[in-house]
Amino acid sequence: MKIHFYKYQGTGNDFIMIDNRSLTFPKSDVKLIRKLCDRRFGIGADGLILLEPSKENDFTMVYFNADGNEGSMCGNGGRCLVAFAKQLKIITTNTTFEAVDGLHFANINNNIVSLQMIDIDTVDVLNDYCFLNTGSPHHVTFKENISTLNVKEIGAKIRYGAPYFKEGTNVNFAEQTSNNSFKVRTYERGVEDETLACGTGVTAVAIAASNTNKTSASSINIEVLGGNLEVSFEKDENTYKNVFLKGPAQLVFEGNISI
C-alpha cells in the first residue's frame, strides 16, 4: 500500500501532511505513524497531520506527535495545515477549522499564515517559571544566554519531573532581547527533543512575558532556531483574547511512500 503525502515546514517545525478526507488513513496504527515521522527509516517530521472533513467548518485537524500518539494542539502545524488546505483548494484566504482544542480562525497571504489561538485566562506564576496552556501545556523559564543551554537534557528533566510526571509538559527557555522581542528554545514532549520552533510554545512565552510585566507590548517578536514568529493579543485584565500566531508556512516536497 502506498500513501501520498506532503511535507510542510513552519520556521523549521516540519510536518507530514495527508489528505484524509476519505477517512481511510489507519490513524490507530501508532507504529506506522512513528515510522513515517522517523528521520532515518521514514519521511522524517516533528509530527503528522491529517486533514479530515468537517460538517460545519472548512476542515478538521488531527495531529499526531512523532512518537505516534495523537497530540494536543500544534500551532505551527495548524499554520502549515492552512497552507495545505489552500494548496488543495479547500480555502482561498480565510478559514475556520476544527482542532482538538476547539475552533481556529486563520488567514493566509503569500505563505504567511496568521492563526488564532485559544483565549488564555490562567497563567500560573511560580518562583522561577510560569505554566500555562495555549492549546498544549507549557513550562516557561526566562533566562540569559539560552544559546549555551543543553535544551534536550534540561528539558527532559523538567518534562518528566514534578509536578508534571507522566503527562508531561513542553518546556521553553526564553531570553529577552528588547521590550517586545525574545529568543526562545523549546523541548517538545512527543518529539522528546528540542525542535527548531514551537507555535504554542512561543505563544506561551509571549503571554507569560506580558503577565509578568517583562513587556508592555501587545505584539511580540519571537526568534526561534528556525526563523521568526510574531504573537499578538488583546489583554483584558488577566485574560488574553484574540491571540494570533503569525509566520511562514511552506511546502517542502510531496511524494509517495510504501507501507
Secondary structure by P-SEA (a helix, b strand, c coil): ccccbbbbbcccbbbbbbbcccccccccaaaaaaaaacccccccccbbbbbbbbccccbbbbbbccccccccccaaaaaaaaaaaaaacccccccccccccccccccccccbbbbbcccccbbbbcccbbbbbccbbbbbbbbccccccaaaaaaaaaacccccccbbbbbbbbbbcccccbbbbbbbccccccccccaaaaaaaaaaaaaaccccccbbbbbcccbbbbbbbbbcccccccbbbbbbbbbcccccccc
